[in-house]
Amino acid sequence: MGTPMPEGGRHRRRIRIALPVAAAGVAAAVAAALLTSSAGAAAAEPAAPAAVGHASPTLAELKQRVIGAVGSDGTPGTADKSSYSASSTVDAKIIGGTTTGIANAPWMAQLWYYDEASDTGFFCGGAVVAPTKILTAAHCVQGYDWYANGAIVTGTAQLPSDDGDLHGGTVSGVWRQWSHPSYSARTIDNDIAVLTLPNPVKATPTRMTTSTNTSDYAAGTQAKVYGWGRTTSTSQDISETLKVATLPIQSDATCSGFYGADFVKGHMVCAGTPATGSDAGTTSACNGDSGGPLVVNNRIVGVVSWGVVDCVAEGAYSVFSKVRTYVGATYPRIDDTNLSGDHRADLWVRSSSTYTGYQKNSKGTSFAARESWGSFKGYNVVLQTDFDRDGYQDLIARRVSDGDVFWMHWVPASGSWATTKIRDNWKSRTRISAPGDVTGDYLPDLLSVDSSGQMWVYKGTGTGSFSGRVAVGGTGWKQYDFVVGHGDFTGDGYTDLLARNRSNGYVYLYKGTGSATSPFPSRVKVRTWSTTGYDKVDAVGDITGDGRADLLARTPGGTLYLYKGTGKATSEIFATRISVGTGYKGYDIWG
């Protein structure tokens, strides 16, 4: 094996290999300053900043990137694997597939990259897994500056014309990029990445498989691969129209039997029947399909990664990144919305004396100077969440006077904030939490504990409303003085909760299952923290940016400690605490 599945030529042009851009980084998005506004009287709806948003290229600039990439016919990434054979450079295409419409795969995305300065251009596939998130291969991302040179086309089964006609599709810029930190261009291992868009797309997202799913990887399982890659081994032409092919999943033993040590068990999955040595009788991914999804039961189980040169070498199979293995690392990048817009969760607090809300942006293991959100007088709960899953951080706030709960959210279409009442009279709810998606549908949910101690999960629809509620366990939640969560503490891709017993200080982990009917199994004791040790505990997500959910704990004296998540579902769930500062005693609401 040599290089990852690259792009094939279009319009019978000869393919030109593009070298990766050395040490390319993601350009930082310029977020608008948060301006102070007042909430007014206690009965008013909550305040909101005046502006937010992410920098994005103009439509004309994005189309020029597409036009440049269409004419470039380059190859993403390079590799040097000598263990297979000197002639086996990796390719990616669908040979033997059939054309399909975008209605059958509305989540498919075209990834176009063009750097005019270095004359680097190529094409990859990807899948929309959230309104602002594209799942793709690391060899399409690492080493390239997608913010400066990338364009994402969604909503069409056709590739763009040479003049930039998108055939009904829409084009977006790229705001941030993430590739697996252990990706190796030499071995093409850990080949998975996520691109974050500056604004949500209308394409219907699909989901990744779960970390516990094994049945969809059983040998013989029929999977579908989608892409615009090469359709023949005899030319570099890629398909102008989206194609799909059905491939049987192969066992690890079968894959290793052909590829040897190049196939990394647990990190990779291969699929397809053995190639025949020619197009006839071969069905395979090929050049241009890189980063595209392998789908079983409407979930992504693999990402097109690599294969053999021209894709039809006798006995060969298509190789994919095994998504099950990477959900724990990847899902936090899909669900990483925060106040400042980077990949680190931020802190929202309210002054107990002035009722002013403040944003404190994460610097990894400390927080920046606070920024005012104006008065939040008259509220006793404020929570951070991306309730409509549009890539912008929202707030959930409960009003003291009547218990009404409001959703404060940014509306990109109007460039303004909106405040919507989402619940009446939750005055008696003893706990409210917004941990993210606990029901497994990729849509953020809301939790509350009523006066009897019963927890309810309110299933979010992604539109600011709910599709119903589910009772969790009995009334035992009354024993806890905090029930918090924001993201995945255990590294399995599911949203978890932490709760503390007020009488003995025992802290319990409730591991998420992703099940709508039973979202949390039995609890696991992970800490003992008395109220005299910590009087406030807050979960806001991945503060350090390492892909694991973290926790904040405040002493009665006002010292704030960061507990970095380890991804372990045991007493070692957090690393040794780190002090992030003093002076936090004056805050009474932690969002």
C-alpha positions in Angstrom: 0.0 0.0 0.0 1.3 3.5 -0.8 -1.0 6.5 -0.6 -4.5 7.1 0.7 -7.4 7.0 -1.7 -6.9 10.1 -3.8 -8.9 12.0 -6.4 -9.1 10.8 -10.0 -9.0 13.1 -13.0 -12.0 14.8 -14.6 -12.9 15.4 -18.2 -10.1 13.0 -19.3 -7.3 15.2 -17.8 -4.2 13.5 -16.6 -4.0 13.3 -12.9 -1.4 15.5 -11.2 -0.1 14.6 -7.8 -0.4 17.4 -5.3 2.1 17.5 -2.4 0.7 18.2 1.1 1.0 21.7 2.4 3.6 21.6 5.2 2.5 22.5 8.6 -0.7 24.1 7.4 -2.9 25.2 10.3 -6.5 26.4 10.7 -6.8 30.1 10.5 -8.6 31.5 13.5 -12.1 32.7 12.9 -12.8 36.3 13.9 -15.7 36.4 16.3 -17.6 39.6 16.8 -17.2 41.2 20.2 -20.0 40.5 22.7 -21.8 43.7 23.6 -23.7 44.3 26.8 -27.4 44.6 26.9 -29.8 44.8 29.8 -32.5 42.3 30.8 -34.5 45.0 32.5 -36.9 44.1 35.2 -37.1 40.7 36.8 -40.1 39.7 34.7 -38.3 40.4 31.4 -36.9 37.8 29.1 -33.2 37.2 29.4 -30.6 39.5 27.8 -28.5 38.6 24.8 -25.3 39.8 23.2 -25.7 42.1 20.3 -23.7 40.1 17.8 -22.0 36.9 17.1 -20.9 34.9 14.1 -18.1 33.3 12.3 -16.0 34.7 9.5 -16.7 33.2 6.1 -15.5 33.9 2.5 -17.8 35.4 0.0 -19.8 33.3 -2.3 -17.7 34.5 -5.3 -14.5 33.5 -3.5 -15.9 30.1 -2.6 -16.9 29.4 -6.2 -13.4 30.4 -7.4 -12.0 27.8 -5.0 -14.3 25.2 -6.5 -13.4 26.2 -10.1 -9.7 26.0 -9.2 -10.0 22.6 -7.6 -12.1 21.3 -10.5 -9.3 22.2 -12.9 -6.5 20.8 -10.7 -7.1 17.1 -10.5 -4.6 16.7 -7.6 -4.3 14.1 -4.9 -4.9 14.7 -1.1 -2.0 13.5 1.1 0.9 11.2 0.3 2.3 8.2 2.1 5.3 5.9 1.8 4.4 2.3 2.7 7.0 -0.1 1.6 5.6 -3.1 3.4 3.1 -3.9 0.7 4.7 -3.2 -2.7 6.6 -0.5 -4.4 4.0 -0.1 -7.1 0.9 0.0 -4.8 -0.1 3.6 -4.5 -3.5 3.9 -2.8 -6.5 5.0 -4.8 -10.2 5.6 -4.1 -13.2 5.2 -6.5 -16.5 3.4 -7.0 -16.1 0.8 -9.7 -19.1 -1.3 -10.4 -21.6 1.0 -8.7 -24.8 2.6 -9.9 -25.8 6.3 -10.0 -28.1 7.6 -7.3 -29.9 10.8 -6.4 -29.1 13.2 -3.6 -32.5 12.3 -2.1 -31.1 8.9 -1.3 -28.0 10.3 0.4 -28.9 13.9 1.4 -25.9 14.1 3.7 -23.3 13.6 1.0 -20.8 16.4 0.8 -18.2 17.4 -1.8 -14.9 18.7 -0.4 -13.0 21.0 -2.8 -9.6 22.3 -2.0 -7.6 24.8 -4.0 -4.5 26.7 -3.0 -3.6 29.0 -5.9 -0.2 30.0 -4.4 1.1 26.4 -4.5 -1.1 25.2 -7.3 -2.5 22.5 -5.0 -6.0 21.3 -5.7 -7.9 18.1 -5.0 -11.3 16.6 -4.2 -12.6 14.4 -1.4 -16.0 13.1 -0.2 -17.5 13.6 3.2 -20.8 13.2 5.1 -22.8 15.9 7.0 -23.1 14.5 10.5 -24.5 17.8 12.1 -25.6 21.0 10.4 -22.1 22.5 10.7 -20.0 19.3 10.7 -18.5 17.2 7.9 -17.0 13.8 8.7 -14.2 12.8 6.3 -10.7 11.3 6.2 -7.6 12.7 7.9 -5.6 12.4 4.7 -7.9 14.9 3.1 -7.4 17.4 6.0 -4.1 17.2 7.7 -1.5 19.4 6.3 -3.9 21.6 4.4 -5.5 25.0 5.4 -9.1 24.4 4.7 -10.1 27.8 6.2 -8.0 29.6 3.6 -8.5 27.3 0.6 -11.5 25.0 1.1 -15.1 24.9 -0.1 -17.8 22.4 0.8 -20.7 21.7 -1.6 -23.9 20.0 -0.4 -27.4 19.4 -1.7 -26.5 18.0 -5.1 -25.7 14.7 -6.7 -23.8 16.5 -9.5 -20.2 17.7 -9.5 -19.7 21.4 -10.4 -19.1 22.4 -13.9 -15.9 24.0 -15.0 -17.6 27.4 -14.8 -18.6 26.9 -11.2 -22.3 25.9 -11.8 -23.2 24.0 -8.7 -26.3 22.3 -10.2 -28.6 23.3 -7.4 -26.2 22.7 -4.6 -24.9 25.2 -2.1 -21.3 26.1 -1.2 -19.9 26.8 2.2 -16.5 27.8 3.6 -14.7 25.9 6.4 -14.2 27.5 9.7 -12.2 25.0 11.7 -10.6 21.6 11.0 -9.7 18.6 13.2 -7.9 15.4 12.3 -7.2 12.6 14.6 -4.1 13.5 16.6 -2.6 10.1 16.0 -3.1 10.1 12.2 -0.1 8.7 10.4 0.5 9.7 6.8 3.0 6.9 6.5 0.7 4.1 7.7 -2.6 5.8 6.9 -3.8 4.8 10.4 -6.3 6.8 12.5 -7.6 8.2 9.2 -10.6 10.3 10.3 -11.3 14.0 10.5 -14.0 16.6 11.0 -14.5 20.0 9.3 -16.6 22.6 11.0 -18.5 25.0 8.8 -19.2 28.7 9.7 -22.9 28.3 9.2 -25.3 25.4 9.2 -26.2 23.7 5.9 -29.7 22.5 5.0 -28.5 19.0 4.1 -30.1 16.4 6.3 -27.4 15.0 8.6 -26.7 11.3 9.1 -25.1 9.6 12.2 -22.0 7.7 13.0 -22.3 4.2 14.4 -21.9 3.7 18.1 -18.9 2.5 20.0 -20.7 -0.6 21.2 -21.9 -1.7 17.8 -20.3 -5.0 16.6 -23.1 -6.5 14.6 -22.8 -4.1 11.7 -19.1 -5.2 11.3 -19.9 -8.9 11.1 -18.5 -10.6 8.0 -21.0 -10.7 5.2 -23.0 -7.6 6.4 -24.1 -5.6 3.3 -22.8 -2.0 3.4 -23.1 0.8 1.0 -20.3 3.2 -0.1 -21.1 6.5 -1.7 -18.9 8.8 -3.8 -18.0 10.6 -7.0 -14.7 8.7 -7.5 -13.3 6.9 -10.5 -15.5 4.4 -12.3 -12.8 2.5 -14.2 -9.2 1.5 -13.6 -8.3 2.4 -17.2 -8.7 6.2 -16.9 -8.5 8.9 -14.3 -12.1 10.2 -15.0 -14.2 10.5 -11.9 -18.0 10.3 -11.9 -20.0 13.5 -12.6 -22.9 12.0 -10.7 -23.1 10.5 -7.2 -22.7 6.7 -7.2 -23.4 4.0 -4.7 -22.2 0.4 -4.5 -23.0 -2.4 -2.1 -20.0 -4.1 -0.5 -20.0 -7.1 2.0 -18.0 -6.4 5.1 -15.0 -8.7 5.4 -13.5 -10.2 8.6 -10.3 -8.9 10.1 -8.6 -12.2 9.2 -9.6 -11.8 5.6 -8.3 -8.3 5.4 -5.0 -9.1 7.2 -4.6 -12.1 5.0 -4.4 -9.9 1.9 -2.8 -6.8 3.3 -0.7 -8.2 6.1 0.6 -5.7 8.6 -0.7 -2.7 6.5 -4.2 -3.6 7.8 -4.5 -2.5 11.4 -7.1 -4.6 13.2 -9.5 -2.5 15.2 -8.6 0.7 13.4 -9.6 -0.4 9.9 -12.3 -2.4 8.2 -12.3 -3.7 4.7 -15.2 -4.5 2.4 -16.1 -5.9 -1.0 -15.5 -9.1 -2.8 -12.0 -9.8 -4.0 -11.1 -7.6 -7.0 -10.7 -9.6 -10.2 -7.7 -7.7 -11.6 -9.9 -5.7 -14.0 -13.1 -3.6 -14.0 -15.1 -6.7 -15.0 -16.4 -8.4 -11.9 -15.0 -5.8 -9.5 -16.9 -3.5 -7.2 -14.7 -1.1 -5.2 -14.1 2.3 -3.8 -11.5 4.3 -5.8 -9.9 7.7 -6.5 -12.2 10.5 -5.5 -14.2 8.6 -2.9 -11.7 9.5 -0.1 -13.5 10.6 3.0 -16.8 9.3 1.9 -19.0 7.1 4.1 -19.5 3.4 4.3 -23.1 2.9 5.6 -24.9 0.1 7.4 -28.4 0.5 8.8 -28.4 4.2 8.0 -25.3 4.8 10.1 -21.7 5.5 9.1 -19.5 2.5 10.0 -16.5 3.4 7.8 -14.7 6.3 6.1 -13.0 5.6 2.7 -9.3 5.5 3.5 -7.1 3.5 1.2 -6.7 0.6 -1.3 -4.4 -0.6 -4.1 -3.4 1.3 -7.2 -6.2 1.5 -9.7 -8.4 -0.3 -7.2 -8.7 -3.6 -9.1 -5.6 -5.6 -8.2 -6.6 -9.2 -8.0 -7.8 -10.2 -4.5 -7.8 -6.6 -3.2 -10.5 -5.0 -0.9 -11.4 -1.4 -0.2 -10.2 -0.3 3.2 -12.1 2.1 5.5 -11.4 3.7 8.9 -13.5 1.8 11.5 -15.8 4.5 12.8 -16.8 2.4 15.8 -13.3 2.8 17.2 -13.2 6.6 16.7 -16.6 7.7 18.0 -15.1 8.6 21.4 -12.5 10.9 19.8 -14.7 12.2 17.0 -18.1 12.9 18.6 -16.7 15.6 20.9 -15.5 17.4 17.8 -19.0 17.1 16.3 -20.7 18.4 19.5 -18.1 21.0 20.5 -20.1 24.2 20.3 -19.0 26.9 22.9 -19.3 30.6 23.5 -16.1 31.8 21.9 -16.3 29.5 18.9 -13.1 27.5 19.3 -12.8 23.9 20.2 -12.6 24.5 24.0 -15.7 24.8 26.3 -16.1 28.2 28.0 -17.5 29.2 31.4 -20.6 31.3 31.9 -21.2 32.7 35.4 -23.4 35.4 37.1 -22.3 37.8 39.8 -24.3 37.3 43.0 -24.1 41.0 43.8 -24.7 42.7 40.5 -26.6 39.9 38.7 -24.4 40.5 35.7 -23.7 37.5 33.5 -20.1 36.9 32.3 -18.4 34.8 29.7 -15.0 33.5 30.5 -13.2 31.9 27.5 -11.1 28.8 28.1 -7.4 29.0 27.5 -7.0 25.3 28.0 -6.2 25.1 31.7 -7.2 28.6 32.7 -9.8 31.2 31.7 -9.4 34.6 30.0 -10.8 37.9 31.4 -14.5 38.0 31.8 -16.8 39.6 29.2 -20.2 41.0 30.2 -23.5 39.7 29.0 -25.5 42.3 30.9 -28.0 41.9 33.7 -29.5 38.5 34.4 -31.5 39.6 37.4 -34.6 37.5 38.0 -33.1 34.2 36.9 -31.9 31.2 39.0 -30.8 28.8 36.2 -28.6 29.5 33.2 -27.3 26.6 31.1 -25.1 26.5 27.9 -26.2 24.2 25.1 -26.6 24.2 21.3 -30.3 23.5 21.5 -31.0 23.7 17.8 -27.7 22.1 16.7 -26.8 25.0 14.4 -23.2 25.4 15.6 -23.9 28.4 17.8 -23.9 28.3 21.6 -27.3 29.0 23.2 -28.5 29.7 26.7 -31.4 28.1 28.6 -32.6 30.3 31.5 -35.3 29.9 34.1 -37.1 32.9 35.5 -37.6 33.1 39.3 -41.0 34.8 39.3 -43.0 32.1 37.5 -40.5 29.3 36.7 -40.8 29.8 32.9 -37.9 28.5 30.9 -36.4 30.4 28.0 -34.2 29.5 25.1 -31.9 32.3 23.9 -30.4 31.6 20.6 -28.6 33.2 17.6 -30.5 33.3 14.3 -27.9 33.4 11.5 -30.5 34.3 8.8 -31.5 37.5 10.6 -28.1 38.2 12.2 -29.8 38.7 15.6 -30.7 36.9 18.8 -34.2 35.5 19.6 -35.6 34.5 22.9 -38.3 31.8 23.0 -40.2 30.4 25.9 -39.9 26.6 25.9 -41.5 25.6 29.2 -44.1 27.1 31.6 -43.8 27.0 35.4 -40.8 24.8 36.1 -40.6 26.6 39.4 -40.7 23.4 41.4 -38.0 21.6 39.3 -35.1 21.0 41.7 -32.6 20.3 38.9 -32.3 21.3 35.3 -29.5 20.1 33.1 -28.6 20.4 29.4 -26.0 17.7 28.9 -26.4 17.3 25.1 -27.8 14.3 23.3 -28.8 11.6 25.7 -31.3 9.7 23.5 -28.9 8.8 20.6 -30.5 10.9 17.9 -27.8 13.6 17.7 -30.2 16.2 18.9 -29.6 18.0 22.3 -32.0 17.2 25.1 -33.1 18.8 28.3 -33.3 17.0 31.7 -35.2 18.1 34.8 -35.9 16.6 38.3 -39.3 17.3 39.7 -40.1 17.9 43.4 -40.7 14.1 44.0 -37.2 13.3 42.8 -38.3 11.9 39.4 -36.0 12.7 36.5 -37.4 13.5 33.1 -35.6 13.5 29.8 -37.2 16.0 27.3 -36.3 14.9 23.8 -35.1 17.8 21.7 -36.2 18.1 18.1 -33.4 20.4 17.0 -35.9 23.2 16.4 -36.3 24.5 20.0 -39.1 22.2 20.9 -39.6 18.7 22.3 -41.0 15.4 21.0 -42.0 14.1 24.4 -40.5 13.1 27.7 -39.1 9.9 29.2 -38.9 9.1 32.9 -35.5 7.9 34.1 -35.5 5.5 37.0 -37.6 6.2 40.1 -37.6 9.1 42.5 -34.1 8.5 43.7 -32.7 11.7 42.0 -34.0 13.6 45.0 -30.9 12.5 47.0 -28.5 14.6 44.8 -27.5 18.2 45.4 -26.1 18.4 41.8 -26.8 16.6 38.6 -24.5 17.9 35.9 -23.2 16.8 32.5 -22.0 18.3 29.2 -20.6 15.7 26.8 -18.9 12.4 27.1 -16.9 11.6 30.2 -16.0 8.0 29.4 -14.8 8.3 25.8 -17.5 6.0 24.3 -19.3 8.6 22.3 -22.3 8.8 24.6 -23.4 11.8 26.8 -23.0 11.1 30.5 -24.1 12.6 33.9 -22.5 13.1 37.2 -24.5 13.4 40.5 -23.5 14.0 44.1 -25.3 12.5 47.1 -25.8 15.5 49.5 -25.6 13.4 52.7 -22.3 11.5 52.1 -20.7 13.4 49.3 -20.5 10.3 47.0 -20.2 11.3 43.4 -21.7 8.9 40.9 -21.2 8.5 37.2 -24.3 7.7 35.1 -22.9 6.4 31.8 -25.0 7.3 28.8 -26.4 4.5 26.6 -27.8 6.6 23.7 -31.1 4.8 24.3 -34.3 6.9 24.2 -36.1 4.6 26.6 -33.3 3.9 29.0 -30.6 6.6 28.7 -28.6 5.8 31.9 -27.8 2.4 33.4 -26.8 1.7 37.0 -24.5 4.3 38.6 -20.8 4.0 39.3 -19.2 5.7 42.3 -16.2 7.7 41.1 -15.4 10.3 43.8 -16.3 11.5 47.4 -16.6 15.2 47.5 -18.3 16.7 50.5 -20.2 20.0 50.3 -17.5 21.5 52.7 -14.9 20.6 50.1 -16.7 21.8 47.1 -19.9 23.9 47.2 -20.3 24.2 43.4 -19.6 21.7 40.6 -20.1 22.6 37.0 -19.8 20.7 33.7 -19.5 22.8 30.5 -17.8 20.3 28.2 -14.3 19.9 26.9 -12.4 22.8 28.5 -8.9 21.6 27.5 -9.8 20.8 23.9 -8.5 17.2 24.1 -11.8 15.6 23.1 -12.8 14.6 26.7 -15.4 16.2 28.9 -14.0 18.0 32.0 -15.4 19.2 35.3 -15.0 22.3 37.4 -15.3 22.4 41.2 -15.3 25.4 43.5 -14.3 25.5 47.2 -16.3 27.6 49.6 -13.4 30.0 49.7 -13.7 30.7 46.0 -10.8 28.6 44.5 -11.8 27.0 41.2 -10.3 23.7 40.2 -10.2 22.0 36.8 -10.6 18.2 36.7 -9.4 17.0 33.3 -11.3 14.1 31.9 -9.4 10.8 31.3 -12.1 8.9 29.4 -12.2 6.2 32.2 -15.4 5.1 33.7 -13.8 4.4 37.1 -12.4 6.3 40.1 -9.7 7.5 37.7 -12.3 9.4 35.6 -10.4 12.6 36.3 -6.7 13.5 36.4 -5.2 15.4 39.3 -6.9 18.7 39.8 -5.5 22.0 38.5 -6.2 25.3 40.1 -7.5 27.8 37.6 -7.7 30.7 40.0 -9.3 32.3 43.0 -12.0 34.9 43.4 -14.9 32.7 42.2 -16.8 33.0 45.4 -18.9 35.9 44.1 -20.7 33.9 41.4 -24.0 32.2 42.2 -25.1 30.9 38.8 -22.8 28.6 36.7 -24.0 27.8 33.2 
